[in-house]
Amino acid sequence: MAGRIIALTGLPGSDIGKVSKHLEMQGMQLLWPGQDIKAKEARAAYQRGENIELNYIHDSIFAQTGKDWFTRRAPRYYDVPYPGPKEYLAQFNDQVDIVLADFRLIPFLPIWNNYVDHLFVCDVPPEWSAKVMFHWHKEQAALDLCSEVAQHYRQRMHETITAAMDRHTRLPHACILNGQFAGIVQKVLESVF
């Protein structure tokens, strides 16, 4: 049996790491076999439940357009980078399920749509996301700007899911905080696959 590809995303600060680490503990791959995470940045991404190489793909798209993830206008038109999704996924054991976890997936889901078997959206209120970003920026960015960024990501998430991803499940924030997401994820994976 070929492995499934499960994507996780949500607004910045949506605790996708709790879900991705849970899936990894269930035997899914977050890192490819032998992937080096000795560098501080790579280790930090892994501790957040992300893969730094996946982050690099999305950051390179932002860089093409002169932006970074903290924007009220994520790019809609861009070139798929090289290495991109195909090259990234080729690093994994294709017989084991793969987890793609990154809040930056939201504007770039279309480049992953042909590969992803199911998408989990870690749903948090935009107000929560704005407060988390405000904290991340050590309160240097205005809370109003953080709110606008969160609203933009939420709008893009709805557009992208509606247009490109018919295979998705929302995980409510309360379920992520109290750990009930594990049962929801298990039921979905058993029923969908």
C-alpha positions as CSV (number, residue, x, y, z in Angstrom):
1,M,0.0,0.0,0.0
2,A,1.3,3.4,-0.9
3,G,1.4,5.9,1.9
4,R,-1.2,8.7,2.2
5,I,-0.3,12.3,2.3
6,I,-2.1,14.2,5.1
7,A,-1.8,18.0,5.2
8,L,-2.3,20.2,8.3
9,T,-2.8,23.9,8.2
10,G,-4.6,26.7,10.0
11,L,-4.2,30.3,10.9
12,P,-0.8,31.3,12.5
13,G,-0.8,30.2,16.1
14,S,-3.3,27.4,15.5
15,D,-1.4,24.6,17.3
16,I,-0.9,22.5,14.2
17,G,2.1,21.1,15.9
18,K,0.0,19.2,18.5
19,V,-1.8,17.4,15.6
20,S,1.3,16.7,13.5
21,K,3.3,15.4,16.5
22,H,0.3,13.1,17.3
23,L,0.3,11.8,13.7
24,E,4.0,11.2,13.9
25,M,3.6,9.2,17.1
26,Q,1.0,7.1,15.2
27,G,3.7,6.2,12.7
28,M,3.4,8.9,10.0
29,Q,6.5,10.7,8.6
30,L,7.1,14.3,9.5
31,L,10.7,14.1,8.5
32,W,12.1,12.0,5.7
33,P,14.4,9.0,6.6
34,G,17.8,10.3,7.6
35,Q,16.9,14.0,7.4
36,D,19.4,16.2,9.1
37,I,17.9,18.5,11.7
38,K,21.1,19.4,13.5
39,A,20.8,23.1,12.5
40,K,19.0,25.2,15.1
41,E,16.4,26.4,12.7
42,A,15.6,22.9,11.5
43,R,15.4,21.6,15.0
44,A,13.1,24.4,16.0
45,A,10.7,23.7,13.1
46,Y,10.6,20.0,14.0
47,Q,9.9,20.9,17.7
48,R,6.9,23.0,16.4
49,G,5.7,19.9,14.4
50,E,6.9,21.2,11.0
51,N,9.5,20.2,8.5
52,I,12.0,23.1,7.7
53,E,12.2,22.0,4.1
54,L,8.5,22.4,3.7
55,N,8.8,25.9,5.2
56,Y,11.5,26.7,2.7
57,I,9.3,25.9,-0.2
58,H,6.6,28.2,1.0
59,D,9.1,30.9,2.0
60,S,10.7,30.8,-1.4
61,I,7.3,31.6,-3.0
62,F,6.9,34.5,-0.7
63,A,10.4,35.7,-1.6
64,Q,9.6,35.5,-5.3
65,T,7.0,38.2,-4.7
66,G,9.0,40.3,-2.3
67,K,6.9,39.3,0.7
68,D,7.1,37.1,3.8
69,W,4.4,35.2,5.6
70,F,3.4,38.2,7.7
71,T,1.3,39.9,5.1
72,R,-2.2,41.0,4.4
73,R,-1.8,40.0,0.7
74,A,-0.2,36.6,0.2
75,P,0.6,36.0,-3.5
76,R,-2.0,34.5,-5.8
77,Y,0.3,34.2,-8.8
78,Y,3.7,32.6,-8.5
79,D,6.0,30.0,-10.0
80,V,6.2,26.7,-8.3
81,P,9.7,26.6,-6.9
82,Y,12.3,24.0,-7.5
83,P,12.7,21.9,-5.5
84,G,8.9,21.9,-5.1
85,P,6.2,19.5,-3.9
86,K,7.3,16.6,-6.2
87,E,10.9,16.8,-5.1
88,Y,10.0,17.2,-1.5
89,L,7.7,14.2,-1.4
90,A,10.3,12.0,-3.2
91,Q,12.5,12.2,-0.1
92,F,10.1,10.2,1.9
93,N,9.4,6.4,2.2
94,D,6.4,6.2,-0.2
95,Q,5.0,3.2,1.8
96,V,4.5,5.2,4.9
97,D,2.0,8.1,5.5
98,I,3.4,11.6,5.2
99,V,2.4,14.7,7.2
100,L,2.7,18.1,5.7
101,A,2.2,20.7,8.5
102,D,2.6,24.4,8.0
103,F,0.3,27.4,8.4
104,R,1.9,28.8,5.2
105,L,0.1,26.0,3.3
106,I,-3.0,28.2,3.3
107,P,-2.1,30.4,0.3
108,F,-0.2,27.6,-1.5
109,L,-2.6,24.6,-1.2
110,P,-3.1,24.6,-5.0
111,I,0.5,23.4,-5.6
112,W,-0.1,20.5,-3.2
113,N,-3.7,19.6,-4.2
114,N,-2.6,16.8,-6.7
115,Y,-0.6,15.1,-3.9
116,V,-2.7,15.5,-0.7
117,D,-5.2,12.8,0.2
118,H,-6.8,14.7,3.1
119,L,-6.5,18.1,4.7
120,F,-7.0,18.9,8.4
121,V,-7.7,22.5,9.2
122,C,-6.8,23.5,12.7
123,D,-9.5,26.1,13.2
124,V,-8.8,29.0,15.6
125,P,-10.6,32.3,15.8
126,P,-8.8,35.1,14.0
127,E,-8.6,37.0,17.3
128,W,-6.6,34.2,18.9
129,S,-4.3,34.1,15.8
130,A,-3.8,37.9,16.0
131,K,-2.8,37.7,19.7
132,V,-0.3,34.9,19.0
133,M,1.3,36.9,16.2
134,F,1.4,40.0,18.4
135,H,3.3,37.9,20.9
136,W,5.6,36.3,18.2
137,H,6.6,39.8,17.1
138,K,7.4,40.7,20.8
139,E,4.6,43.3,20.6
140,Q,6.5,45.3,17.9
141,A,3.8,44.9,15.3
142,A,0.5,46.6,16.0
143,L,-2.3,44.3,17.2
144,D,-4.5,45.8,14.4
145,L,-2.0,44.7,11.8
146,C,-1.9,41.3,13.3
147,S,-5.7,41.1,13.1
148,E,-5.6,42.1,9.5
149,V,-3.0,39.4,8.7
150,A,-5.2,36.8,10.6
151,Q,-8.3,37.9,8.7
152,H,-6.4,37.6,5.4
153,Y,-5.2,34.1,6.1
154,R,-8.8,33.1,7.2
155,Q,-10.2,34.5,3.9
156,R,-7.6,32.8,1.8
157,M,-8.2,29.5,3.7
158,H,-11.9,29.6,2.9
159,E,-11.2,30.5,-0.8
160,T,-8.6,27.8,-1.2
161,I,-10.5,25.1,0.6
162,T,-13.7,25.9,-1.4
163,A,-11.9,26.0,-4.7
164,A,-9.3,23.3,-4.5
165,M,-9.7,21.0,-1.5
166,D,-12.8,18.9,-1.3
167,R,-11.2,16.5,1.1
168,H,-10.9,18.4,4.3
169,T,-11.9,18.2,8.0
170,R,-12.0,21.1,10.4
171,L,-10.6,20.6,13.9
172,P,-12.1,23.1,16.3
173,H,-9.7,25.0,18.5
174,A,-11.3,23.6,21.7
175,C,-10.7,20.1,20.5
176,I,-7.0,20.8,19.9
177,L,-6.5,22.5,23.3
178,N,-8.2,19.6,25.2
179,G,-6.7,16.8,23.1
180,Q,-10.1,15.5,21.7
181,F,-8.7,16.1,18.2
182,A,-7.0,12.7,18.3
183,G,-10.4,10.8,18.2
184,I,-11.7,13.0,15.4
185,V,-8.5,12.5,13.3
186,Q,-8.6,8.7,13.9
187,K,-12.3,8.5,12.8
188,V,-11.7,10.5,9.7
189,L,-8.6,8.5,8.7
190,E,-10.4,5.3,9.2
191,S,-13.5,6.4,7.3
192,V,-11.8,8.2,4.4
193,F,-9.1,5.6,3.7
